[in-house]
Amino acid sequence: MRSIRLRLDVSYDGTDFSGWAIQPGRRTVAGVLIEALGRLVGAETPLGLTVAGRTDAGVHASGQVCHVDLPETVWEELESSLLRRLAALMPGDARVKAIVPVPSSFDARFSATYRRYEYRVADTVWGPEPLRRHDTIGWVRPLDVERLNGGSFGLTGEHDYAAYCKRKEHATTIRAITRFDWRRDPDGIVVATVQADAFCQSMVRSLVGALLAVGDGRRDPGWPSKLLALSERSSSVTVAPAHGLTLIAVGYPDESDYAVRAEATRRLRA
């Protein structure tokens, strides 16, 4: 039976999820998505759900991307109503915002050229606004954005980020960070933007944790980049809380380059 590949753009509030990946006995984003799709296409239909990046427990997403494969006959039947019907079945803290047919060469994980995250910090005396408490952490010390950017500068480029990663057996910790900067928004919130080809587990939160120590004056701006010389995770880096982190975008090449990018990524990660 012929199938068609669909790209799904997904957003979720990670507060009450144990991350993206399915885990027995736990509520996960992939779990509720597969359950909702199964009610529409049949629980026995293999979906091949593949995500751009597995977010940890408590981490949010406004720009997550995944793909599934559906039989063409099922897609023809549901095409005009699938998005609306999913909205009725999905919980309020997870939404599928777009469903688009893509070539079979598209791979949500391996075809991606970058993942971009934002991390929100309130350094006000009173803490985060109540309506933003789920996606913004409170920081008890004032933060200096200039110091934050000074410390982040040395972490961009391609490096071995072993000091900032939870190492996995047979997996590389070499990554290429193309953007790491901080800003203070009009509402006073300090926001970090971090973009790379990919990230190791807890890498973004470790980077943020190190830089917060720079921003509040406890560490020198040159300290975070010095840690790149380490070959294992640094015990001096505190992992920032999960709920301040949001995956906001995943980038892809032109359609003709999906397969080329996927193959290159597979070789690199191996």
Buried (B, 14 or more C-beta within 10 A) or exposed (E): EEBBBBBBBBBBBBBEBBBBBBEEEEBBBBBBBBEBBBEBBEEEBEBEBBBBBBBBBBBBBBBBBBBBBBBEEBBEBBBEEBBEBBEEBBBEBBBBBEBEEBEEBBBBBBBBBBBBBBBBBBBBEEBBEEEEBBBBBBBEEEBBBEBBBBBBBBBBEEBBBBBBBBEEEEEBBBBBBBEBBBEBEEEEBBBBBBBBBBBBBBBBBBBBBBBBBBBBEEBEBEBBBEBBEBEEBBEEBBBBBBBBBBBBBBBBBEEEBBBEBBBEBEEBBE
